[in-house]
Amino acid sequence: MILFPRFHLMEIEDQSWCPNWLRESSHSSLAQMWKTQSSKKGSPASQACDIIFENMDDVANFTFIDACAGAGGPTPLLEARLNQILRSQGKAPAPFILTDLYPDLNAWKSIVKKSENISYIEKPIDATKARRLAAPGRKECRTFNLCFHHFDDPAAKAVLRSAVQEADAFVIFEMTQRNFMALMNTSIVILSPLITTLIFFWNSPIHLFFTYLIPLVPLFYAVDGYVSCIRTRTPKETRDLLWSQPDLDLSEWEFKSGERMVLPPFGNLYWYMGVKKEKKIA
Ligand SMILES: C[S@@+](CC[C@H](N)C(=O)[O-])C[C@H]1O[C@@H](n2cnc3c(N)ncnc32)[C@H](O)[C@@H]1O
C-alpha cells in the first residue's frame, strides 16, 4: 500500500558539493546490498537476472547497458548468472557495458578485470540523452538500477524517451518504494554497514573511524535512504511518464511491472520493464 504522494526531495549524493568519497562509499554499500543473500533464492542481483529471463525473450541477443552504474551495482553478479544460464543453453555470452554521468573508474577497472564480458565507457554519459551503444546487429537493453528515482519528471521522461528511441528494451529496478516494507528495508540497509563495520572493528579501526565516527556519514545514509523511498515511482507513475509524451511511438512496445521479495524480511525488488516487440537491428 502506497503511504504518501511522491515528492522529488533532495538527495545529498546528487548535490555537486557532496564529496566524492561519500558518494562512492554509498555506492559501495549498494553494490554490497546487491550481493547480500538472505534467502535460498539467491542475492537480489541474481534474482534480478531471473526477472529478466522470465520477462524477456531473446536474452542472448542483447547488450546490457548499466546506464547509472555507480560502483557496479548488480552488474558483476547479474552478468555472471545471466551468462552462466546462456552458456548452459549453448549460447554465446551477452556483453555488459557500465556507464554513468560520474564514472567510477576505480571500481569499474576492478570489475572488468574479473569478467571479459563487462566493459565500460570512460567518458560521462548522461542517461537523459544517451546514444545507442550496442554493436550493429545486437539489441540493446538499458538497466536503471536503484537510480530512476534520482530523476525528476522532466529528466525521467527524457531517460525513458531515449531508451524507447535508441534501445530495444529497458528495465528499472528499485529497492525503495513509498510503502511500509520499503521503509523498513531501508532502515536495515542504513544500519547494515554499521553492523558490518562493528563485526570487523578489531581488524579495521581506521575504517570504523572514517565511516562512523564522523557524524555526517550515518546522517547522509539515512537522508538519502528515506528520500529515495519518497522519490520512487509506482508502475503507474512510470507508465504515465511514457504515455504523457504523445510524439513518442510506443506502438511496438510492451510494458510489464512487478515486485519480488529478494531480501527477506522486508526487501522487495520493484521492477518496470519495457521491451520492443519487433527486432530492431542497428
Ligand atoms: C544510487 S546510485 C545507483 C548505483 C548503482 N546502479 C547501484 O545499483 O548500486 C545512482 C547513480 O545514478 C547516477 N546518475 C545520476 N544521474 C545520472 C544521469 N543523468 N545519467 C547517468 N547516470 C546518472 C549517479 O552518478 C549514481 O552513480
The ligand as a Gaussian input file, in Angstrom:
#p B3LYP/6-31G(d) Opt

LIG

0 1
 C       22.055000       5.407000      -6.171000
 S       23.281000       5.290000      -7.387000
 C       22.961000       3.655000      -8.029000
 C       24.228000       2.953000      -8.390000
 C       24.072000       1.521000      -8.932000
 N       23.239000       1.493000     -10.112000
 C       23.565000       0.547000      -7.900000
 O       22.545000      -0.104000      -8.142000
 O       24.223000       0.377000      -6.870000
 C       22.647000       6.350000      -8.666000
 C       23.623000       6.543000      -9.823000
 O       22.960000       7.294000     -10.850000
 C       23.934000       8.101000     -11.485000
 N       23.271000       9.171000     -12.232000
 C       22.553000      10.206000     -11.717000
 N       22.094000      10.971000     -12.734000
 C       22.526000      10.412000     -13.896000
 C       22.370000      10.733000     -15.272000
 N       21.665000      11.808000     -15.672000
 N       22.944000       9.924000     -16.192000
 C       23.648000       8.830000     -15.820000
 N       23.839000       8.480000     -14.522000
 C       23.280000       9.266000     -13.572000
 C       24.788000       8.580000     -10.320000
 O       26.042000       9.050000     -10.744000
 C       24.876000       7.301000      -9.477000
 O       26.004000       6.541000      -9.827000

